[in-house]
Amino acid sequence: MSFAPHKNKTFATLLAALLGGAGVHRYYLKGWGDMGGLLHTASIACVGIVMAVAPQADIYFKLLPLFISILIGFLEALVLGLTPDDKWDARYNPHSGKQSNARWPLAVILVATMMVGATGLIATISRLFDLLYTGGAYG
């Protein structure tokens, strides 16, 4: 009888909130071959490509692929953290032999993720509209 490693929901949520833009949480949950994790990581390379192709562009546009990846990471953190423990275990821990039991640290991570993610989303949309409609007149 072999046991697979137990994937901790709180840790996965924390990884998604802090390092979601690089896809670290996806690699933790699904391994190095995960396409979603590779797309997150590719956003970092996209920043370099945009900087090389359009060096005169506003820094916002150069970093936009990474901003989008980070915002998706925040959304994934909320989805992971709000998954019920039994569904979490069925999906990520079917053969670990342990049961997940999320506690209050997960709630703190979710509240912080919601606050930072919503603020980041509003700031990203505001800056985009400022650049597109006023040419950056407000900042």
Backbone as a ProteinNet text record, in pm:
[ID]
protein_1_A
[PRIMARY]
MSFAPHKNKTFATLLAALLGGAGVHRYYLKGWGDMGGLLHTASIACVGIVMAVAPQADIYFKLLPLFISILIGFLEALVLGLTPDDKWDARYNPHSGKQSNARWPLAVILVATMMVGATGLIATISRLFDLLYTGGAYG
[TERTIARY]
84.5	0	88.8	77.4	160.5	75.1	137.8	68.7	131.3	46.4	92.4	110.1	194.5	209.9	79.9	53.3	-69.4	-49.1	-138.5	-132.6	-213.3	-147.2	-208.3	-281.4	-410	-491.8	-448.9	-415.5	-372.7	-242.6	-148.3	-20	-38.6	-123.4	-148.9	-213.8	-305	-369.9	-269.2	-181.3	-78.3	17.2	56.5	142.1	73.2	-55.2	-128	-139.1	-157.6	-170.5	-36.8	71.7	201.3	279.9	276	357.1	272.7	145.7	55.1	93.3	154.7	195.8	300.3	375.6	477	426.5	308.4	250.4	301.3	365	424.7	318.9	200.4	94	52.1	53.1	15.9	120.4	247.6	353.3	345	308.5	292.3	179.6	69.6	-46.9	-39.2	10.4	0.2	133.3	243	373.9	423.8	545.4	612.8	554.2	474.6	418.5	284	239.4	107.9	106.2	12.4	4.2	-30.9	-116.8	-150.8	-30.8	50.1	172.5	269.2	278.9	367.2	319.4	188.2	135.5	166.5	154	190.5	338.3	423.1	565.7	597.6	524.3	545.4	512.9	428.9	397.5	521.6	613.3	738.8	823.4	826.3	898.9	832.6	701	628.3	666.8	692	736.3	867.2	959.7	1087.2	1069.8	979.9	954.6	896	798	736.8	840.2	927.4	1031.8	1128.8	1157.3	1248.9	1183.6	1056.6	987.4	946.5	903.1	853.6	920.1	1048.1	1117.1	1063.4	996.7	943.3	805.3	744.1	609.9	610.4	495.2	478.1	507.3	566	602.6	480.6	363.2	240.4	218.1	232.2	210.1	318.5	439.5	546.7	519	461	435.3	294.5	212.1	73.5	58.8	139.9	124.5	144.6	240.6	264.9	151.6	100.6	-13.4	-133.2	-161.3	-274.6	-251.9	-131.2	-99.8	-113.9	-70.4	-83.1	-230.1	-311.4	-454.3	-521.8	-482.7	-535.7	-491.3	-369.3	-320.7	-404.8	-444.4	-532.5	-667.3	-721.3	-848.4	-833.8	-725.3	-702.6	-685.5	-623.9	-610.9	-748.5	-839.2	-975	-1046.7	-1031.9	-1097.4	-1041.5	-909.3	-847.7	-889.5	-884	-914.8	-1059.8	-1149.1	-1292.5	-1345.1	-1258.4	-1298.9	-1323.7	-1438.7	-1464.2	-1357.6	-1328.2	-1221.7	-1241.9	-1365.8	-1389	-1364.1	-1403.4	-1375.8	-1226.6	-1160.2	-1015.4	-942.9	-980.3	-916.3	-946.3	-1068.1	-1102.1	-1020.7	-990.5	-919.4	-767.5	-712.7	-567.3	-505.2	-585.5	-533	-608.5	-635	-716.4	-647.8	-514.9	-442.7	-346.5	-366.5	-270.7	-295.2	-416.8	-448.2	-476.6	-480.3	-509.4	-630.6	-691.4	-805.4	-763.2	-804.7	-776.3	-871.6	-821	-903.1	-854.5	-912.8	-871.2	-914.2	-829.2	-853.5	-848.9	-840.4	-849.2	-736.6	-613.7	-513.9	-558.9	-633.9	-685.3	-780.8	-864.3	-957.4	-882.5	-775.7	-695.2	-631.9	-579.8	-519.4	-624.3	-744.2	-849.9	-892.7	-905.9	-944.7	-835.8	-711	-600.6	-592.8	-614.4	-612.9	-724.4	-841.2	-953.6	-924.2	-867.2	-836.5	-730.6	-621.3	-511.8	-553.2	-621.8	-664.1	-763.4	-862	-960.4	-893.6	-803.6	-731	-645.1	-577.4	-495.3	-577	-692.8	-779.5	-829.9	-875	-924.2	-811.5	-693.2	-579.9	-539.7	-540.8	-504.4	-603.4	-731	-833.6	-826.6	-808.1	-800.5	-682.9	-566.9	-448.7	-465.7	-524.4	-548	-637.3	-748.6	-838.5	-772.1	-690.7	-618.4	-526.1	-452.2	-360	-432.2	-540.5	-610.3	-691	-753	-844.4	-785.9	-682.3	-624	-475.7	-419.2	-277.2	-189.8	-245.4	-167.6	-169	-271.6	-278.5	-288.4	-337	-357.3	-249.3	-138.5	-32.1	66.5
-117.9	0	123.9	207.2	327.6	450.8	547.4	671.4	785.1	865.4	984.1	1096.6	1193.8	1305.7	1383.7	1430	1505	1650.7	1704.5	1843.9	1929.8	2027	2112.7	2228.3	2242.3	2345.5	2485.7	2504.9	2636.2	2677.6	2585.1	2614.6	2644.8	2568	2591.6	2728.2	2766.1	2896.4	3008.5	2990.5	3090	3103.6	2992.3	2997.7	3072.1	3045.7	3112.9	3262.6	3300.9	3442.8	3516	3452.5	3520.6	3503.1	3385	3354.8	3305.5	3341.9	3295.6	3343.6	3460.8	3512.6	3427.3	3350.8	3260.8	3117	3089.3	2955.7	2854.1	2899	2807.1	2714.5	2766.4	2685.1	2571.9	2597.5	2493.9	2382.3	2420	2318.8	2237.1	2301.8	2229.8	2126.9	2166	2077.8	1972.3	2010	1919.9	1878.7	1929.5	1890.9	1985.8	1958.1	2048.1	2046.7	1950.5	1943.6	2012.3	2084.4	2147.7	2264.4	2262.7	2366.8	2502.5	2505.4	2632.4	2696.1	2615.3	2666.4	2718.8	2648.9	2693.8	2825.4	2845.1	2972.1	3086.8	3060.7	3163.2	3198.8	3099.1	3122.3	3193.3	3160.8	3225.7	3374.7	3416.6	3559.2	3639.9	3578.8	3646.6	3664.3	3562	3572.5	3673.7	3682.3	3779.3	3922.1	3947.1	4080	4114.3	4021.1	4043.6	4066.9	3991.8	4008.8	4146.3	4186.7	4318.9	4428.5	4413.2	4514.3	4522.6	4408.2	4407.5	4463.2	4431	4472.3	4619.7	4665.2	4803	4872.6	4906.7	4969.1	5107.4	5173.5	5307	5303	5188	5175	5208.7	5248.5	5276.1	5148.8	5164.5	5049.1	4963.6	5025.7	4950.4	4844.1	4883.3	4788.4	4680.7	4716.8	4617.7	4511.5	4551.9	4459.1	4399.2	4438.2	4391.4	4238.8	4162.9	4016.6	3962.1	4017.6	3974.2	4018	4140	4186.4	4093.9	4056.5	3967.4	3831.4	3779.4	3651.1	3658	3768.2	3785.1	3791.4	3864.6	3873	3736.4	3658.7	3522.7	3437.2	3458.1	3386.7	3417.5	3544.6	3581.2	3509.7	3506.4	3437	3287.8	3227.1	3085.9	3060.8	3155.1	3141.3	3136.7	3220.9	3220.6	3090.2	3042.8	2916.9	2800.7	2793.8	2685.1	2690.8	2809.7	2823.7	2799.5	2828.9	2811.7	2674.4	2588.6	2452	2375.8	2309.7	2230.9	2122.1	2091.8	1996.4	1859.5	1810.9	1678.6	1678.8	1786.1	1795.5	1815.7	1888.9	1908.9	1774.2	1695.4	1565.1	1471.5	1476.6	1391.4	1429.3	1557.8	1602.9	1592.5	1638.3	1648	1544.1	1479.6	1382.8	1250.3	1192.3	1070.6	950.6	948.4	832.6	869.6	983.8	1026.9	959.6	916.2	853.2	951.8	1080.6	1184.4	1264.6	1330.1	1418.4	1563.1	1652.9	1795.2	1854.1	1950.9	2020.4	2165.3	2248.2	2388.5	2462.5	2549.2	2625	2774.2	2853.9	2999.3	3062.1	3007.7	3073.3	3082.2	2982.1	2986.6	3103.7	3129.5	3241.5	3374.9	3387.3	3510.2	3528.8	3421.2	3428	3467.9	3411.6	3443.9	3589.8	3642.5	3782.5	3874	3845	3926.6	3917.8	3799.3	3781.3	3861.8	3860.5	3936.3	4086.2	4134.6	4277	4318.5	4246.3	4282.2	4258.8	4149	4118.6	4219.2	4258.3	4356.8	4491.9	4530.9	4656.5	4652.4	4542.2	4527.5	4529.8	4465.9	4464.8	4605.3	4676.5	4813	4903.2	4890.4	4972.4	4940.7	4813.5	4773.9	4828.2	4814.2	4865.2	5017.4	5084.8	5231.4	5281.1	5219.6	5262.2	5233.7	5120.8	5088.3	5193.1	5228.3	5328	5464.9	5498.3	5624.9	5631.3	5524.6	5525	5521.9	5446.6	5433.9	5559	5622.2	5732.5	5870.8	5885.7	6018.3	6022.1	5909.6	5905.6	5913.6	5885.5	5888	6023.2	6102.3	6237.9	6237.5	6130.9	6127.5	6048.8	6029	5958.3	5906.4
0	0	0	-102.5	-110.5	-83.7	-20.8	10.5	-69.6	-129.1	-200.6	-98.9	-127.5	-34.2	-20.6	99.1	127.3	87.5	4.9	-39.7	57.5	118.4	218.5	151.2	179.7	117.4	158.8	284.9	332	264.7	254.3	190.1	41.6	-26.4	-168.7	-189.9	-100.5	-110.6	-87.1	9.7	37.1	-81.9	-140.9	-259.6	-373.6	-393.4	-500.9	-474.8	-349	-315.9	-328.9	-287.6	-286.4	-417	-474.7	-592.6	-709.7	-710	-814.4	-952.8	-961.7	-1091.1	-1159.9	-1082.4	-1138.3	-1149.5	-1098	-1109.7	-1009	-901.6	-804.4	-743.1	-716.4	-657.1	-750.4	-881.2	-977.8	-979.3	-969.3	-965.7	-837.7	-726.9	-600.7	-611	-672.8	-677.8	-787.7	-905.4	-1020.1	-1081	-1029.4	-1082.1	-1190.1	-1237.5	-1330.8	-1470.6	-1505.2	-1639.7	-1654.6	-1554.2	-1558	-1656	-1749.2	-1851.3	-1790.7	-1690.8	-1626.3	-1559.1	-1493.8	-1432.3	-1537	-1648.4	-1755.3	-1815	-1824.9	-1875.5	-1780.4	-1649.5	-1551.2	-1565.8	-1576.3	-1589.5	-1721.2	-1826.3	-1955.9	-1950.8	-1858	-1848.3	-1812.8	-1738.3	-1704.3	-1830.6	-1914.2	-2040.8	-2133.6	-2128.5	-2212.3	-2176.4	-2048.2	-2006.4	-2076.4	-2079.4	-2147.7	-2296.9	-2357.9	-2501.7	-2529.6	-2450.1	-2470.2	-2450	-2350.3	-2327	-2445.3	-2507.8	-2621.9	-2747.9	-2768.4	-2890.3	-2885	-2767.7	-2755.3	-2636.4	-2648.4	-2534.6	-2498.8	-2590.4	-2564.1	-2497.7	-2487	-2429.6	-2280.7	-2232.8	-2090.1	-2010.4	-1893.2	-1809.3	-1775.4	-1769	-1741.4	-1848.8	-1976.1	-2084.5	-2087.5	-2046.7	-2042	-1936.1	-1825.2	-1714.2	-1716.8	-1812.3	-1816.8	-1817.4	-1892.6	-1885.2	-1743.8	-1671.3	-1534.5	-1441.7	-1459.8	-1379.4	-1396.3	-1519	-1545.4	-1480.2	-1489	-1426.9	-1274.5	-1215.4	-1070.4	-1029.9	-1106.1	-1074.1	-1087.6	-1187.3	-1200.6	-1082.8	-1035.9	-917.8	-794.3	-778	-666.6	-678.6	-799.1	-820.7	-791.1	-834.7	-806.9	-657.3	-585.8	-440.3	-374.5	-420.6	-364	-395.8	-517.7	-556.3	-474.8	-461.6	-384.5	-238	-180.1	-38.1	-3.6	-97.4	-70.6	-109.4	-162	-193.7	-63.9	-50.1	71.5	90.1	216.4	248.4	184	181.7	123	-28.1	-96	-240	-265.8	-176.8	-188.5	-181.1	-80.6	-64.4	-180.7	-232.8	-346.5	-470.5	-484.9	-604	-591	-479.3	-465.6	-372.2	-289.8	-193	-193.7	-310.4	-309.9	-244.5	-243.1	-190.1	-77.8	-13.7	88.3	223.4	247.3	374.8	486.9	456	555.3	512.1	609.5	582.4	604.7	516.9	534.4	636.8	710.8	809.3	814.3	727.6	719.8	845.6	892.8	1015.7	987.1	1092.5	1080.5	999.2	991.8	906.1	760.4	715	578.7	561.5	660.2	651.8	645.6	722.5	720	582.1	525.5	391.7	288.1	299.3	203.1	212.8	334	351.1	294.6	324.9	272.7	120.8	67.1	-78	-143.1	-82.9	-137.9	-136.2	-27.1	-16.6	-118.8	-123.6	-214.4	-360.2	-386.3	-522.2	-577.1	-496.4	-541.9	-565.5	-475.9	-493.5	-619.3	-640.6	-761.3	-888.5	-886.6	-1003.9	-1034.9	-933.8	-954.1	-1004.6	-946.2	-989.4	-1133.7	-1169.1	-1305.4	-1406.7	-1378.4	-1469.2	-1478	-1365.8	-1364.7	-1447.8	-1427.8	-1503.3	-1651.8	-1686	-1826.4	-1891.6	-1826.5	-1882.8	-1889.1	-1788.8	-1791.3	-1912.1	-1936.6	-2049.7	-2184	-2191.3	-2319.1	-2354.9	-2258.6	-2289.2	-2267.3	-2185.4	-2162.3	-2197.5	-2235	-2266.1	-2141.8	-2026.2	-1902.3	-1834.1	-1857.6	-1801.9	-1649.1	-1590.9	-1446.9	-1374.3	-1433.2	-1362	-1452
[MASK]
+++++++++++++++++++++++++++++++++++++++++++++++++++++++++++++++++++++++++++++++++++++++++++++++++++++++++++++++++++++++++++++++++++++++++++

